[in-house]
Amino acid sequence: MMKRFYWLWLSVLFGLSGANTLATAQAGLANAYTWTFPAPDTIRGADDLVTLLREEIEQVLDAGHLAPIRLAFGDLPDEHYFLYQEPGRILTTLAWAWPYLTTSQQARALAYAEAELEHPAFAPWAPDFTMPRDVGARREWYKSTDLWGLGATFGDFRPRLHTLYGFWLFCYRSGQTDWMQRYYARARDFYFSQHQRARLYGDMCGHIAMARLAHANSDTATRAFALQRLQTELLDGLDVQNKHNFARDGLYGWDGPYDRLPTNDMYSPRKDGWIYRGFIFLNMGPEIARFLRDSCFGQVKAMHEEGKRILPLWWLMQATYFPRWTGDESVGVPSEAFGMYHPVETWVLQTPTSQLRRFMRSSPTGRGDCYWIEALVQTIEAHSANTRWLDVRTTPFPPIIVEGTVSAYELAPRPTLHLRLQPNPATHRVRLELSEPAAAPLRWEARDSQGRLIGTGTFAAGQSILSVSVQPWPRGTYFISLLDAQNSPLHTQKLLIL
């Protein structure tokens, strides 16, 4: 029924003027920024930052699913809010980090991402705007006997279509492009439920992601629609004030993404001059930043400079500013500042690499601090000798050289790994079957839902079937990965023991 409604709705949308609409959607600004993505080649002098990045991601992988983090910089229990509560937000961080992870971390990250995508409350297309705030490992460095504010409404209308871009980004940078087909229907339905709210610079990347996913699935109608929506928002975005208006008012006045915290609205006149309203840049990708540099440089630079006058040390999370961020009595700067200032510094202003490094003298606010970790990756990639803009329709994400060593591999054609229970879970045996005999030795490994290694072995050259025994196989979710000679993951498949 849903599928019939979807096609009926598209046919009405395009109707008799479909040809003109399609032509408009395929032209202009949207096409200029949709199909290319930057890829660095050789990175020099960033090995210390790569080590730091791996340490931060290791904490994420060790923790398992992360709950949203509660930020409270004041002395009142109700002056707080939660960050990273959009379902699927962590995928963007893992996608940016992927090329710099060890092969073992990549295998674990693949299993971690798949577990998030398969969970009804954690995947980008989850029905609720926010993830449960009390489910998962805590991000905060401290332990708290009480978790205040579980019923708070702030953040309930924050944009979330950018998580669809995070899904595409993970597929592209990890080489897991078959996921674009596996999850396409869910991604498409999510897009059509959210596209009207994707108006801020940081959320417009959701239109780019949908166009790319639709192209990969030969869905020309959805691709054209996503391009048309992006074209509309790019034209609207030629005036930065238009995006502030939506951040304040939302679609209906009462659903403003950044103006809905009782007594602490981010666009309240009480906060004029006390906080930087760079919320419109949060979650922004390099494509939209390139648009801003090309078309709105003066406006963005003026706004950014004003923001730095308010918070000159925006990058120092421990700075004892009095910015009224989480309340009138609050002191301190949340890591949202990295999500507001750093993409502008990196991609719009193209700040020298030496200065970008200085910003990373700060430290993250808790585990899995997405904005901070993504700023770290962008700083690493600023060390590149050259950056190419690739056509994502025809060019896979290439290997990246870090200090002369290949740190990511283009994945070879991947044999399909089929799983069979033989004859049932009580035997504690699982049949692993390749679609064709291995041309060279291939290693397999089994991990539980927390990423812990519980079994490993090898397919010899010419072998296609193994019977694996891991004592015991308790009920739960497992991830069986196939790895090549360099221990790079070729394929991961989920196994449920019921």
Phi, psi and omega in degrees: 000315179300318181296318179298318180297320181300311182289325176297318182295318179295321181294322176293320182300312183276321173044215182290336180266018184303320182297316179293318179298315181298318180297319179296317183295328185277358187247174168073212188300320185303312180295329183293334186240001186272324197260358181241152182217140184281141177225121177283159177253278182258128181248124183238140174078018181239017183298327178293323179288325177297318177300316179297318179300315180298324178294319180293318180290327178300323178295322178295312183295323179291325185283331188081202182303132182258133174284160174302153180265139178266125178252126179215109183250010180241195184246015178244134184301333184264005176260089185194172164199172183251143175246158177060041179258359175289127179304134178085003185299326184293338181297324179298317180295315179296325180295313179296321184285336192314309187296345186254002180277157173291163180298323177296317179294324178297319178298318179291322179296324178296315178295321179298312181298318181295323178297321177294318182293330182272350182273129185296338181257350186250342182288155180306328184267019176303145185292329182275146181297326183235150173286159173303133185277351181241019179243124179113173178292145180284139175278331184298146178287337184259161174259141182233137179287334178231148176244096184284153169084021181298334180262012181297147182265344183296131183101348182295337181243016174297145179301147180222003180289341177300338178291336175293323174296320177299322176297311178301317183298320178295315179302317186287310185286334179269348184080009182272055188289341178294339176294334179299329176275319184300319186255013190298315183300318179293319179296318181295315179298320178298316180301313183290342176276345188237350192300329182293334182271353184274077187240339180281157182304323181285344182253347181294340177297340176298325176293320177299314181299318182294319178299319181291317178295319179296319178299317180295338180252013178055034178262086187292327181294314180291322177301314180297319180296315180296321178294321178296317179295319178296317179303315180300314184286328176294317178297317177297325183284356175295341173244111184301328182299329178301322181286325174298320181300319180288321178300327181276318192254337185067206180277328190236002181098321181263358184240035178299129183300327184235032180218045187216054174231112186310129180066006186215037182296135185291339178254017176290141177303336179299337181262000179303126179082356182252337176227160176263125183267058177271018180304331182294343180262352183303134177072016181290139177261175184293334182292313180290325176298323177296320176300316181296320178296321182286323193241339186226027189302313182298315180297315183292317181297317179298316179296318181295317180295322176297320177298324179284336173289326178287317182229080181301326179256050183302331185279350183262096186299335183270002180297136185271055174288159174247074187265002182057038186285310179256008178161168184298331182262010188282149178227124179127165183241124178284164181290354170306331180302322177297322179289341181265312187275316192295316178300326177292315177300315187286308193258329182270306180279340182053055179299141180304147183303322181300324179285321177301321178299323182296326179297330184278009173287352174285191176217155182291156176264087179090180179285147176058042179283093193303311183298318182292316181295319179294325174296323177298316178296317180297328175291319176301313184288342174290345176279003183290143175289332182203144176234128179251144174264113186265147171280110186290345179286335187235346189237118175290160179294128189275169173297150176245131178265123176247113180052042176084003181242131178292121181252356176214145185241140170292132184283133177288166174310131192258124172294148180278132180259112178261143180245135176228136170273135187223108348269347179199168184302335183296339180278350181061025180237144178230136179265123175256125184227124175274150180291339175210155182302146180294131178284336178214163180305135178233138179262143172243154174213150179243133177231151177277184186293344177266002179088006180283135180286125181239354179186149178207159180187191187222138164272121176286159176303130181089352181268144180229349183227133173227147171248116190253134177240120173236116185261120348263175169257089177294162176299141179150193182253135179229158178233119180258121183246145174250130185235149180273190185295336178267011182064023173276134182293131177261325185197141176229136180226142181276141178235126178254126173253113186259000000 
